[in-house]
Amino acid sequence: MGSTSRVFFFAFVFAMSMLLMAKARPLERSKTTTTSDLLARLKLDEESSDCWDSLIQLQSCTGELIMFFLNGETEIGQGCCQAIRTISQQCWPNMIDALGFTTEETHVLEGYCDHEDDQSLPSAALTSEVGSSKLLNP
């Protein structure tokens, strides 16, 4: 008697699974969401590799950025600043916020990196001018 009920139970489970598989259908693609829309939203074109590279660079700078806000004395490296600039100006401006920084902290980071960039440009130009004048006037 026990083996008969087991057979009926397994037959019932098998029949139900076959019924569910028969009703299963492939998901229809939404006409509003296409692959090209997703590519456009994620900026997955040829030029977007800078965005992804900058995001990875920013991830490696997280400790440096946290120390910058904790003690205010740590300097942010050029690579981190370049990643911050690339993400905020060319890629996804809200991505830095999504990493856990507030909007105000994001603006502080951008301001610091912009200031550092402004400071490094004149000194590089001055160095090249001094070097070229030494070559002309020995």
C-alpha positions, 0 to 999 in steps of 0.5 A: 500500500505504501509503495502504491501511494509513492508511485501516485505521489511521484506521478502527480509531481511529474505531471505537475512539473510537465504542466508547468514546463508546458506553460513556461514561455520565453520572456518577451523583449520589451519594445521600450528597453532595447540593447542599444538603450542599455548601451547608451545609458551605460555609455558602453561605446568605444570611448567609455573605457576611460570611464570604467578605468577611472572607476576602477582607479577610484576604487583603489583610491578609496582609502586615500579619499577616506583619510583625506576627509578624516584628517584633512592632511592627506594629499590626494594623488594625481591618479585619484584626481584624474579619476575623479575628474574623468568620472564627474566630467565625462562619465557619470557625475552621480557615480561618486555619490553612489560610492558613499560620498555626499554631494558636498564631499564630492564637490570638495573632492572636485574642488581639491583636484581642480585646485591641484590641477591649476597648481601643477600646470603653471609649474610644469610650464615654468620648468619647461621655459627655464629648461629651454632658456638654459639650453639657449643661453649656456 
